[in-house]
């Protein structure tokens, strides 16, 4: 689960392609070595499209002092990335982390920051100047002042110097800098409203400089007054019941076409950079009218094209159906992917929320970057690692300004268009994965919607108080008929807030309490926020029929199941039948598409009795009805956030993970609201000592016994206790064992070290225990009970030690949610699960990492030994550290698999069946005649996995090749 608050705007679903070819550009970088005490400097960069070899290329001596210089050409995009090194192991990254972003021009880098277009620091002629062009974000500013201080000089007197009107909303001022080669700059309207780059000031150099939407670049926006030619040959090239694809011939311009604008029925839709646009979310069998115009980089626009008619096809009755793989989930290992951060297959659907230009485009890292097309392109990477299931973050249309993670659902019946592309729909992904034998586990949310409600159920009306400081937003005419879809334009004419009203008096029908009363909060720009301007649970905006009306006060209390977690997470009244029907029907559509299971977010915040009565049977019954026997293996696993190290979550059974694996033990009233209260009180009074127990995960001596699943609720669980203790594998092992008797069947637990939310012990930073510790954790997860799960990138310790999530307060590139795609660029072909036949580019380097080799072999071994997949276990008669015996028997299929496992150290197994045992790691053979086997082992992360030869079930012997950890 993820939640961060930012106001959002909106748009219409689009998928773009065919980017305009970039022209070659040049950047000259001056680097000051004095702040680092270096005598030389190297620049490590990706100007050519791929990174230079470490430590980069040597910079030349400049004409003065401690400056070094390098001129680089680039032809991809409008900038490239760079870092600096001294060639002896010391590095210089920006003060905020990540890499320096270098546009065309002449720049200075010193003290952890880059001054764009600051010019040559060795030019001391004394007549330096900057021509500053500024376009106010707040269009209500009638006067603009530039307040600045030349580097090393004094600030101008407040409010600064008035800027002159230039063109197309731009203001201009020539600033004399003397001998300085740059300046610190802010802007204001002379009446108390400021743009100071979020409190950091703008660092400007010399020459022509543009400042727009928080981004600084070189150039004169008013130097080109010639508009591009009108786009021609606008035509429909494809259609589905809900989408139309348009294409047109490219326009020409004296400098270059920057983008196009597409209009549907006279209303602005989007600004593609290429000559192809797919619009989704349309009505079946409907004709629409389209026009297209072209624009250049400074805002000159052509006339609109001749209107063209396009039509959607007839409704085909809904999404085409896929078919689940339908096998026991315990046979799989799971690779967890944050789709939007994994791999970018289609740059045209990259978006970063309302502040895309300021926070994302400026960093060349939009939040919505990865997509289904990228995931489809890298299925062989995942299969090559050995994984046969992918857990993906939620796919429904989200709505907030920090929603790339998927947990701010708005339209639960629609896939987010920022994830889809032509030929790469969600259905296409499911089908492509299944064709490779890979399951799709979809993350789903029943507990909450976005703060803007849930489309088709309820969307709150939001009112703005008539206040001049907000005129830039509310004065812009609202685009009538605009439907939110995430791929919205950046102008405020397409406001996200359905029902926006700007009024001097309280609007008719208002249900929001304290309407128009100023709060203590301000926007990022410093504007006062009023009650009823943003949704809130206690404001009266949300009806009790659909949403709860309170904030959580006690995370281990009853209110944790019936109040809001966060202002971005509007808490559903899950005991209300309209809500139950809405969610059930929504998720049935995804079951129909053939997904193989659900990972259920924030499951602890919905009463168990509601799960057991409504949502769990509804999903499972629908799957069986749709797919028969394959549907019976539909897998559901809940995130029950018990972030503690003890067996029961601070003594509260209702908030403990294992509690949710059980059916109810008594009947409750048919009223779901009252039943949830009665169930909570009943179970709390019984306490931890009176909860049911199970032997389903445990051997009976050396024998497997049929598990009793009669009291299973239908919800499996993420093993939170092992997760919390994975700072040390031995602790995770013993804590996991301690909870297994209170779980209905722990062999179905999902087991992982860390995730997109937390590291072990609820750490806010990614696990950084070291490669050996990771290897040991993996060896435990892949041989102990449960389903091993790995968060994308952990196979290379990606961003180890970095903050996992900081919301919109820092660049994503500095967190564990950084874009992973750079590590898997290139081609890869999997010849099987855990085997790769060919790879080239960056992905080949990634596949050479020691933990990659380790997890590949672990997956090969686990897939070959049924006892490691589905076996019960015992430590009876076992002396050692992390050591156990496991067995799985299925008389119907003739499978009987018995295995002895020890991890990282030697172990002795007593009172075991006599016979021949073969080690899957070393190939060693031991013949047991006296009921005892000693496995000798050294090396953290190494293992011995002795499999017993049994009639009809011969031991496989050595599996795979020796690696950095699994070896003789």
GUDO-578044 format. One line per 10 residues: their letters; for each residue x, y, z of C-alpha. Coordinates in steps of 0.02 Angstrom, whole numbers, plus 50000, padded with zeros to 5 digits. Each point is the difference from the previous one (the first is absolute). Example, Ala and Ser with C-alpha at 12.3 -4.5 7.8 and 13.67 -1.06 7.14 Angstrom:
REM GUDO-578044
AS) 50615:49775:50390; 50069:50172:49967
***
This chain:
REM GUDO-578044
XXXXXXXXXX) 50000:50000:50000; 50059:50176:49962; 49927:50170:50041; 50060:50176:49969; 49897:50155:49979; 50010:50119:49852; 49855:50090:49912; 49967:49925:49828; 49933:50054:49830; 49932:49886:49862
XXXXXXXXXX) 49989:49943:49817; 49942:49870:49871; 50083:49828:49971; 50136:50004:49868; 50143:49899:49932; 50129:50087:49890; 50142:49945:49888; 50114:50055:49858; 50101:50136:50091; 50072:50141:49898
XXXXXXXXXX) 50182:49971:49959; 50117:50101:50111; 50134:50115:49928; 50182:49987:50055; 50047:50118:50143; 50157:50049:50093; 50035:50031:50184; 50159:50073:50071; 50025:49961:50185; 50117:50094:50115
XXXXXXXXXX) 50033:49905:50162; 50081:50081:50153; 50114:49874:50086; 50037:50114:50148; 49843:49954:50097; 50056:49818:49999; 50185:50030:50017; 50033:49902:49840; 50144:50033:49880; 49914:49917:49852
XXXXXXXXXX) 49821:49961:49951; 49910:49872:49892; 49822:50018:49935; 49899:49838:49995; 49851:50029:49884; 49870:49926:49882; 50005:50135:49865; 50019:49866:49865; 49847:49906:50063; 50097:49880:50111
XXXXXXXXXX) 50113:50031:50149; 50187:50018:49979; 50114:49874:50082; 50038:50039:50182; 50072:50123:50052; 49955:50096:49841; 50105:50109:49885; 50137:50118:50059; 49954:50184:49998; 50121:50126:49924
XXXXXXXXXX) 50086:50138:50098; 49906:50163:49983; 50075:50173:49979; 49994:50046:50183; 50026:49934:50176; 49921:49836:50054; 49873:49986:49860; 49998:49852:49879; 49907:49999:49834; 49918:49873:49883
XXXXXXXXXX) 49892:50026:49846; 49878:49858:49958; 49881:49972:49855; 49832:49913:50024; 49853:49961:49886; 49877:49911:50113; 49872:50109:50090; 50030:50176:50064; 50129:49954:50130; 50109:49860:50067
XXXXXXXXXX) 50059:49945:50173; 50173:50010:50076; 50099:49977:50161; 50181:50042:50037; 50146:49902:50073; 50182:50026:50042; 50052:49834:49922; 50048:49931:50170; 49833:49945:50068; 49927:50167:50056
XXXXXXXXXX) 49837:50058:49919; 49896:50159:49990; 49812:49986:49982; 49877:50145:50022; 49965:50055:50178; 49823:49927:49990; 50063:49833:49932; 49980:49923:49829; 50094:50065:49848; 50033:50172:49927
XXXXXXXXXX) 49882:50041:49856; 50094:50091:49863; 49909:50093:49860; 50078:50083:49848; 50105:50154:50036; 50148:50050:50109; 49982:49955:50184; 50094:50007:50164; 50002:49862:50132; 50063:50035:50173
XXXXXXXXXX) 49954:49957:50179; 49870:49868:49955; 49896:50105:49880; 49997:50045:49816; 49974:50179:49940; 49917:49981:49831; 50072:50112:49864; 50111:50090:50124; 50132:50019:49865; 50189:49993:50007
XXXXXXXXXX) 50060:50034:50178; 50167:50055:49930; 49921:50146:49908; 50032:50148:50117; 49966:50140:49877; 49880:50080:50122; 49853:50020:49882; 49909:49837:50029; 49811:50002:49984; 49849:49887:49992
XXXXXXXXXX) 49842:50026:49900; 49868:49918:50108; 49833:49944:49930; 49868:49950:50127; 49823:49933:49974; 49897:50010:50161; 49908:49842:50050; 49872:50112:50085; 49916:50084:49851; 49917:50129:50115
XXXXXXXXXX) 50166:50090:50026; 49983:50167:49908; 50175:50056:50050; 50155:49894:50018; 50159:50046:50094; 50168:49913:49992; 50095:50005:50165; 50180:49943:49978; 50177:49999:50065; 50152:49974:49887
XXXXXXXXXX) 50111:49860:50063; 50101:50076:50142; 49897:50162:49993; 49854:50084:50087; 49814:49972:49975; 49895:50132:49915; 49885:50105:50109; 49831:49916:50027; 49895:49961:49903; 50134:50007:49865
XXXXXXXXXX) 49998:50068:49823; 49841:50002:49894; 50007:49887:49848; 49937:50053:49829; 49864:49915:49900; 50078:49894:49862; 49890:49877:49904; 49871:49864:50030; 49993:50032:50188; 50189:50013:50022
XXXXXXXXXX) 50085:50139:50098; 50177:50057:49962; 50141:50091:50089; 50185:50024:49958; 50097:49983:50163; 50176:50072:50015; 50115:49883:50098; 50166:50092:49992; 50139:49873:50009; 49886:49866:50076
XXXXXXXXXX) 49955:49852:49892; 49832:49964:50079; 49868:50058:50123; 49874:49940:50128; 49826:50051:49944; 49820:50002:50063; 49840:50074:49926; 49848:50084:50077; 49847:50103:49957; 50043:50147:50114
XXXXXXXXXX) 49853:49956:50114; 50069:49859:50105; 49988:49850:49883; 50168:49920:49958; 50078:49868:49890; 50165:49955:50084; 50022:49825:49928; 49928:49918:50154; 50112:50100:50117; 50161:49957:49908
XXXXXXXXXX) 50009:50154:49883; 50040:49980:49816; 50184:49987:49952; 50021:50088:49832; 50152:50027:49891; 50034:50121:49859; 49921:50017:49828; 49818:49967:49955; 49913:49902:50138; 49819:49940:50014
XXXXXXXXXX) 49910:49961:50164; 49832:49912:49982; 49906:49882:50116; 50150:49990:50116; 50118:49944:49861; 50151:50099:49939; 50061:49984:49821; 50097:50099:49871; 49921:50098:49858; 49893:50147:49946
XXXXXXXXXX) 49815:49953:49995; 49961:50158:49903; 50134:49984:49868; 49889:49893:49889; 49832:50073:49948; 49963:49880:49857; 49865:49868:50030; 50015:49823:49933; 49897:49943:49851; 49827:49926:50026
XXXXXXXXXX) 50002:49810:50023; 49929:49909:49849; 49927:49830:49958; 49924:49977:50174; 49925:49827:49999; 49935:49859:50109; 50113:49848:49993; 49923:49884:50130; 49852:49983:50117; 49933:49892:50140
XXXXXXXXXX) 49835:50016:50092; 50082:50126:50118; 50145:50075:49902; 50048:50089:49839; 50174:50017:49928; 50038:50154:49895; 50149:50036:49889; 50051:50151:49896; 50141:50060:49889; 50136:50099:50088
XXXXXXXXXX) 49997:50190:49995; 50151:50106:49956; 50074:50149:50090; 50144:50121:49974; 50082:49937:50161; 49910:49839:50042; 49832:49930:50055; 49996:49969:50187; 49830:49916:50018; 49821:49991:49938
XXXXXXXXXX) 49834:50035:50083; 49852:49886:49969; 49820:50057:50025; 49848:49889:50018; 49835:50086:49963; 50087:50168:50020; 50074:49956:50171; 50186:49983:50027; 50056:49821:50031; 50189:49984:50001
XXXXXXXXXX) 50169:50057:49933; 50089:49854:49918; 50178:50027:49941; 49977:49880:49855; 49872:49975:49861; 49897:49862:50081; 49873:50006:50141; 49889:49866:50078; 49855:50063:50105; 49914:49877:50115
XXXXXXXXXX) 49850:50010:50116; 49881:50038:49854; 49823:49935:49973; 49972:49849:49887; 49922:50027:49827; 50017:50190:50012; 50063:50127:49873; 50116:50140:50057; 50074:50154:49914; 50187:50036:50013
XXXXXXXXXX) 50118:50141:49953; 50188:50016:50021; 50118:50150:50007; 50189:50014:50009; 50104:50107:50118; 50184:50043:50019; 50109:50015:50155; 49957:50183:50031; 49812:49976:49988; 49963:50051:49820
XXXXXXXXXX) 49850:49899:49943; 49932:49958:49829; 49816:50007:49959; 49899:49843:50036; 49986:49870:49864; 49843:49962:49903; 49881:49902:50116; 50006:49812:49976; 49870:49874:50057; 50049:49843:50094
XXXXXXXXXX) 49894:49860:50073; 50020:49869:50134; 49947:49823:49958; 49851:49911:50075; 50010:49934:50177; 50069:49823:50009; 49922:49969:50169; 50149:50054:50104; 50182:49953:50013; 50052:49843:49907
XXXXXXXXXX) 50025:49858:50121; 50164:49914:50033; 50023:49838:50094; 50099:49980:50162; 50141:49873:50007; 49904:49920:50142; 50136:49905:50095; 50047:49996:50184; 50079:50169:50043; 50128:49916:50112
XXXXXXXXXX) 50085:49930:49846; 50051:50177:49952; 50123:50132:50057; 49938:50180:49986; 50088:50153:49929; 49922:50161:50065; 49996:50144:49876; 49950:50182:50021; 49943:50011:49820; 50023:50188:49983
XXXXXXXXXX) 50182:49989:50057; 50055:49837:49917; 50029:50025:49813; 49940:50133:49879; 49936:49923:49839; 49900:50152:49944; 50062:50174:50044; 49841:50080:49935; 49899:49949:50154; 50129:50065:50125
XXXXXXXXXX) 49921:50122:50121; 50039:50071:50170; 49839:50077:50063; 49946:50182:50002; 50178:50057:50032; 50074:49891:49864; 50099:50142:49921; 50068:50065:50164; 50042:49843:50096; 50015:49863:49869
XXXXXXXXXX) 50041:50066:49828; 50134:50109:50081; 50081:49842:50070; 49971:49899:49842; 49913:49872:50111; 49810:50007:49993; 49916:49897:50135; 49898:49902:49873; 50146:49937:49897; 49989:49811:49990
XXXXXXXXXX) 49849:49921:49919; 49925:49836:49940; 50092:50012:49836; 50165:50009:50093; 49951:49857:50114; 49953:49894:49848; 50169:50039:49922; 50089:49939:50157; 49902:49842:50038; 50151:49898:49947
XXXXXXXXXX) 50107:50091:50128; 49880:49947:50137; 49985:49823:49933; 50189:49993:49982; 50014:50037:50186; 49888:49848:50028; 49839:50084:50054; 49834:49929:49940; 49885:50132:50077; 50000:50190:49998
XXXXXXXXXX) 49913:50103:50132; 49962:50170:49924; 49943:50158:50088; 49816:50051:49977; 49944:50029:49821; 49839:50099:50024; 49993:50184:49951; 50076:50100:50142; 49970:50181:50048; 50119:50105:50101
XXXXXXXXXX) 50161:50090:49967; 50104:49856:50067; 49909:49849:49933; 50127:49905:49895; 50000:49862:50132; 49817:49962:49964; 49926:50010:50175; 49894:50157:49971; 49864:49916:49896; 49866:50108:49919
XXXXXXXXXX) 49920:49902:49858; 50002:49820:50057; 49923:49942:49836; 50136:50070:49889; 50184:49962:49976; 50110:50154:50021; 50045:50061:49824; 50171:50052:50062; 50040:49813:50005; 49927:49947:49833
XXXXXXXXXX) 50053:50024:49819; 49934:49943:49831; 50039:49815:49994; 50046:49998:50184; 49836:50005:50095; 49981:49916:50168; 49918:49853:49912; 50149:49992:49881; 50118:49993:50150; 49901:49860:50084
XXXXXXXXXX) 49997:49899:49839; 50185:50029:49964; 50050:49949:50176; 49893:49844:49994; 50076:49952:49832; 50168:49993:50090; 49929:49903:50147; 50001:50151:50115; 49853:50043:50114; 49936:50176:50035
XXXXXXXXXX) 49956:50044:50180; 49905:50165:50001; 50013:50117:50148; 49825:50056:50051; 49929:50121:50128; 49832:49973:50085; 50032:50115:50149; 50006:50171:49918; 49988:50106:49844; 50090:50160:49954
XXXXXXXXXX) 49953:50158:50095; 49898:50047:49845; 49885:49853:50028; 49962:49856:49885; 49926:50029:49829; 49830:49918:49984; 49976:49996:50188; 50029:50175:50068; 50109:50150:49958; 49999:50146:50124
XXXXXXXXXX) 49961:50176:49943; 50137:50122:50043; 49973:50186:50025; 50123:50142:49985; 49978:50164:50092; 50009:50153:49887; 50172:50062:50046; 50115:50094:49881; 50149:49892:50043; 49911:49850:49921
XXXXXXXXXX) 49942:50093:49843; 50138:49918:49896; 49911:49836:50030; 49815:50036:50015; 49990:50140:49871; 50054:49883:49861; 49841:49934:49918; 49965:49821:50042; 50000:49881:49852; 49823:49933:50002
XXXXXXXXXX) 49981:49815:49970; 50179:49963:50043; 50022:49827:50078; 50148:49966:50112; 50119:49868:49936; 50174:50043:50063; 50073:50054:49833; 49934:50176:50017; 50068:50163:49931; 50104:50107:50117
XXXXXXXXXX) 49892:50156:49987; 49868:50024:50134; 49856:50007:49875; 49981:49814:50029; 49980:50003:50188; 50001:49831:50083; 49871:50044:50129; 49829:49949:49936; 49871:50123:50064; 50119:50146:50027
XXXXXXXXXX) 49907:50158:50045; 50077:50169:50038; 49877:50102:50097; 49988:50153:50111; 49857:49922:50096; 49970:49824:50060; 49940:49897:49851; 49829:49919:49999; 50004:49819:50052; 50163:50016:50094
XXXXXXXXXX) 50025:49863:50130; 50174:50054:50051; 50016:50068:50175; 50091:50165:50035; 49985:50052:49819; 50118:50142:49955; 50092:50002:50167; 50188:50017:49974; 50107:49858:50064; 50175:50012:50074
XXXXXXXXXX) 50072:49923:49841; 50068:50079:49843; 50039:49933:49828; 50177:49978:49938; 49987:50175:49927; 49950:50072:50168; 49815:50022:49962; 49877:49978:50142; 49898:49838:49991; 49819:50006:50055
XXXXXXXXXX) 49885:49870:50072; 49907:49906:49863; 50135:50039:49873; 50073:49824:50018; 49908:49840:50050; 50004:49947:50183; 49914:49860:50097; 49933:50112:50137; 49941:50141:49888; 49831:49927:49952
XXXXXXXXXX) 50051:49983:49817; 49991:49810:50005; 49833:49914:50035; 50004:49866:50134; 49917:49878:49881; 50161:49990:49901; 50141:50062:50112; 50051:49999:50182; 49999:50168:50089; 50151:50001:50116
XXXXXXXXXX) 50189:49993:50017; 50088:49851:50077; 50045:50035:50181; 50061:49829:50058; 50090:49890:49873; 49962:49847:50107; 49822:50055:50038; 49834:49969:49916; 50011:50169:49913; 50147:49938:49897
XXXXXXXXXX) 49869:49900:49904; 49873:50140:49981; 50094:50165:49979; 50116:50085:49876; 50185:49953:49997; 50055:50156:49908; 49924:50150:49913; 50043:49923:49830; 49909:49838:50044; 49812:50022:50013
XXXXXXXXXX) 49944:49856:50109; 49858:49898:49924; 49853:49949:50108; 50033:49818:49957; 49850:49944:50102; 49883:50093:49882; 49918:49895:49863; 50022:50132:49862; 50186:50003:50035; 50011:49811:50007
XXXXXXXXXX) 49908:49984:49835; 50108:50135:49918; 50165:49918:50050; 49944:49822:49967; 49941:50040:49824; 50158:50099:49964; 50119:49862:50051; 49897:49865:49915; 50044:50086:49836; 50185:49970:50034
XXXXXXXXXX) 49968:49820:50051; 49913:49981:49831; 50159:50061:49915; 50091:49849:50068; 50108:50072:50139; 50065:49861:50112; 49974:50081:50168; 49983:50156:50106; 50123:50077:50122; 49882:50095:50116
XXXXXXXXXX) 50063:50167:50063; 49961:50064:50177; 49900:49843:50040; 50013:50029:50188; 49895:50158:49983; 49845:49903:49945; 49912:49892:50132; 50035:49814:49983; 49816:49960:50004; 49974:50111:49847
XXXXXXXXXX) 50138:49909:49908; 49929:49832:50048; 49819:50043:49959; 50019:50107:49846; 50161:50031:49906; 50096:49836:50014; 49858:49882:49951; 49942:50120:49864; 50171:49997:49915; 50030:49813:50019
XXXXXXXXXX) 49824:49950:49948; 50008:50111:49847; 50168:49925:49951; 49933:49823:50016; 49841:50044:49906; 50103:50075:49859; 50145:49878:49988; 49949:49839:50090; 50144:49902:50076; 50128:50129:49945
XXXXXXXXXX) 49899:50131:50093; 50016:49903:50163; 50183:50044:50007; 49965:50188:49994; 50122:50063:50131; 49961:50139:50124; 50131:50067:50121; 49970:50143:50121; 50113:50138:50063; 49962:49999:50186
XXXXXXXXXX) 50118:50135:50060; 50057:49930:50166; 50167:50089:50009; 50060:49922:50161; 50117:49859:50048; 49882:49906:50116; 49879:49860:49955; 49843:50102:50029; 49996:50183:49952; 50019:50085:50168
XXXXXXXXXX) 49879:49872:50069; 49859:50046:49880; 49938:49848:49904; 49895:50109:49884; 50158:50085:49938; 50110:49845:49981; 50037:49924:49831; 49961:49817:50039; 49828:50048:50068; 49941:50036:49822
XXXXXXXXXX) 50033:49822:49939; 49854:49932:50103; 49812:49992:49976; 49885:50071:50133; 49967:49891:50152; 49824:50060:50036; 49852:50073:49911; 49970:50187:50004; 49852:50111:49956; 49963:50024:49815
XXXXXXXXXX) 50035:50186:50021; 50181:50015:49941; 50035:50158:50100; 49944:49922:50163; 50078:49833:49955; 50170:50081:49978; 49988:50079:50173; 49938:49839:50080; 50138:49899:49918; 50134:50123:50057
XXXXXXXXXX) 49941:49998:50181; 49974:49812:50005; 50173:49958:49937; 50088:50131:50105; 49916:49931:50156; 50055:49823:49957; 50176:50066:49978; 50154:49918:49930; 49992:49844:50107; 49833:49944:49930
XXXXXXXXXX) 50037:50014:49814; 49993:49845:49890; 50159:49904:49961; 50055:49895:49853; 50123:49862:49954; 49978:50029:49814; 50179:50061:49977; 50081:49864:50107; 50053:49822:49963; 49940:49860:50109
XXXXXXXXXX) 50168:49922:50038; 50069:49972:49826; 49829:49985:49918; 49896:50124:49904; 49817:50007:50053; 49850:50070:49908; 49976:50180:50058; 49833:50049:50077; 49944:50152:49900; 49819:49996:50058
XXXXXXXXXX) 50022:50157:50106; 50104:50096:49873; 49929:50172:49965; 50062:50012:49821; 50131:50132:50041; 50183:49954:50010; 50120:50124:50076; 50164:50089:49974; 50115:49933:50134; 50020:50163:50095
XXXXXXXXXX) 50093:49920:50144; 50137:49930:49890; 50005:50164:49904; 50026:50096:50161; 50143:49884:50054; 50093:49981:49836; 50139:50112:50062; 50072:49830:50046; 49948:49837:49914; 50012:49899:50160
XXXXXXXXXX) 49881:50118:50090; 49879:49994:49853; 50003:49810:50002; 49964:49979:50185; 49869:50138:50006; 49912:49928:49848; 49992:49828:50079; 49928:50074:50159; 49848:50070:49908; 49961:49851:49889
XXXXXXXXXX) 49888:49907:50123; 49881:50149:50006; 49990:50017:49810; 49877:49888:49908; 50134:49941:49879; 50167:50091:49997; 50059:49906:49845; 49897:50129:49902; 50081:50153:50081; 50084:50128:49888
XXXXXXXXXX) 50176:50027:50068; 50111:50150:49959; 50143:50099:50076; 49947:50175:49949; 49874:50088:49889; 49947:50166:49926; 49945:50056:50174; 50120:49934:50131; 50159:49907:50035; 50021:49877:50146
XXXXXXXXXX) 49951:50071:50170; 49888:50126:49910; 50154:50088:49937; 49969:50150:49887; 50157:49957:49902; 50033:49857:49880; 50084:49847:50073; 50189:50025:50005; 50061:49849:50096; 50125:49955:49865
XXXXXXXXXX) 50009:49873:49860; 50041:49852:50113; 49851:50038:50113; 49887:50016:49847; 50062:49831:49937; 49962:49919:50167; 49827:50077:50006; 49965:49936:49825; 50061:49825:50040; 49879:49996:50147
XXXXXXXXXX) 49853:50070:49902; 50022:49880:49855; 50012:49843:50108; 49886:50037:50149; 49810:49994:49999; 49911:50141:49908; 50011:50084:49831; 50164:50094:49973; 49975:50177:49936; 50128:50126:49941
XXXXXXXXXX) 49975:50187:49974; 50066:50057:49832; 50183:50047:50006; 50042:49906:50160; 50093:49875:49891; 50133:50136:49978; 49973:50087:50168; 49927:50146:49903; 50003:50163:50101; 50053:49908:50158
XXXXXXXXXX) 49992:50114:50152; 49901:50133:49908; 49838:50072:50069; 49859:49892:49935; 49873:50138:49975; 50001:50186:50034; 49843:50047:49903; 50016:50155:49891; 50128:50079:50117; 50153:49930:49910
XXXXXXXXXX) 50045:49930:49828; 49945:49821:49975; 50174:49963:49933; 50069:50020:50177; 49883:49867:50073; 49970:49812:49990; 49860:50044:49880; 50126:50063:49872; 49977:49948:49820; 50071:49825:49975
XXXXXXXXXX) 49994:49997:49810; 50178:50062:49974; 50062:49838:50077; 49907:49889:49877; 50026:50093:49837; 50049:49886:49856; 49938:49831:49946; 49978:49839:50096; 49929:49831:49952; 49952:49872:50132
XXXXXXXXXX) 50021:49819:49950; 49906:49943:50155; 49960:50050:50178; 50166:50054:50075; 50099:49982:49838; 50048:50130:49870; 50058:49954:49825; 50055:50174:49947; 50014:50177:50067; 50080:50163:49945
XXXXXXXXXX) 50013:50177:50064; 49975:50055:50179; 49889:49851:50039; 50146:49883:49965; 50099:50090:50135; 49853:49988:50119; 49986:49812:49969; 50181:49979:50054; 49969:50061:50178; 50033:49868:50136
XXXXXXXXXX) 49824:50007:50073; 49927:49979:49825; 50100:49840:49979; 49945:49948:50174; 49814:50027:49973; 50006:49917:49829; 50067:49840:50074; 49885:50006:50150; 49852:50011:49882; 50065:49854:49897
XXXXXXXXXX) 50018:49895:50157; 49832:50048:50075; 49907:49964:49838; 50073:49824:49995; 49959:49947:50180; 49814:49996:50048; 50041:49993:50186; 50080:50172:49988; 49843:50069:49918; 49857:49924:50098
XXXXXXXXXX) 50076:49894:50137; 49962:50002:50184; 50153:50016:50111; 50073:49949:50167; 50154:50039:50106; 49974:49846:50108; 50161:49900:50009; 50096:50139:49912; 50153:50080:50078; 50068:50153:49915
XXXXXXXXXX) 49960:50183:49971; 49886:50027:49850; 49958:49818:49967; 49841:49900:49972; 49923:49852:49909; 49853:50014:49880; 49883:49880:49911; 49859:50009:49876; 49894:49851:49951; 49857:49993:49875
XXXXXXXXXX) 49935:49825:49971; 49888:50058:49858; 50149:50051:49893; 50125:49879:50073; 50113:50137:50067; 50101:49967:50158; 50143:50119:50037; 50106:50002:50158; 50144:50122:50025; 50125:50053:50135
XXXXXXXXXX) 50058:50181:49998; 50134:50096:50092; 50050:50180:49961; 50168:50083:50039; 50060:49865:50120; 50013:49814:50034; 49855:49901:50071; 49959:49824:50058; 49833:49919:49961; 49947:49856:50113
XXXXXXXXXX) 49858:49874:49991; 49980:50023:49812; 49953:49866:49872; 50143:49891:49943; 50048:50005:49818; 50104:50094:49873; 50006:50190:50012; 50068:50110:49860; 50049:50182:50027; 49925:50117:49870
XXXXXXXXXX) 50141:50126:50029; 50160:49897:49998; 49942:49835:49929; 50063:49911:50155; 49920:49830:50035; 49971:49932:50175; 49929:49829:50039; 49910:49999:50169; 49978:49835:50090; 49990:50055:50181
XXXXXXXXXX) 49874:50141:49987; 50129:50140:50012; 50078:50117:49871; 50127:50136:50032; 50013:50139:49871; 50165:50091:50009; 49993:50178:49938; 50089:50168:50011; 49972:50168:49920; 49863:50126:50034
XXXXXXXXXX) 49860:49975:49875; 50058:49827:49950; 49883:49853:50025; 49986:49812:49997; 49839:49929:49930; 49999:49811:50016; 49855:49916:49909; 49950:49821:50040; 49985:49874:49858; 49822:49932:50014
XXXXXXXXXX) 49905:49876:49890; 49943:50089:49844; 50080:50161:50065; 50187:49992:49973; 50106:50138:50073; 50056:50119:49863; 50181:50011:50054; 50098:50158:49967; 49893:50139:49924; 50080:50144:49906
XXXXXXXX) 50179:50058:50005; 50103:50059:50147; 49984:50184:50038; 50070:50130:50120; 49900:49928:50146; 49927:49830:49958; 50154:49891:49977; 50086:49844:50069
***
